[in-house]
Amino acid sequence: EVPEILLSSESDVTEDDLSLLKERLTREAEENLGMAMIFSLVSATQDWLSSVVEDRTKEREAERQRKEEEEERRAQEEEERRRGTPVTIETFQNWKEAFLRESGIEKDVDAEKRLTGRQLFEKDSSLIDSDKVFQDEEIDEE
């Protein structure tokens, strides 16, 4: 007669695992009816536990590796996001044109024709002395 098998878990073995082990041990006991079966049952239990531990270790390792890869991918994406696009004259001009189009700002045609301060002073030397009048007025007021 097959002995009654009672199993309890003292570690992270689940109830499903225990029911699978009980089925396996019952089959092992049926195969060994009429013989001493304790050694066979203990050996079957050790083999089963070894395979379960090995499977769980592989699962944990795979999960750990997946998490590492995910973290590495996130870090790489963050680095790429921070790095951005290198700014060159061409990329800036393209961005500026697109920005002006999107914002609806008209290009100031007169701004391109206006002279810079240096060009104004080089063109009209009377501008050099124009600020002296203001300085003289400030001195007189004091």
Secondary structure, 3 states (H helix, E strand, C coil): CCCCCCCCCCCCCCHHHHHHHHHHHHHHHHHCCCCCCHHHHHHHHHHHHHHHHHHHHHHHHHHHHHHHHHHHHHHHHHHHHHHCCCCCHHHHHHHHHHHHHHHCCCCCHHHHHCCCHHHHHHHCHHHHCHHHHHHHHHHHHC
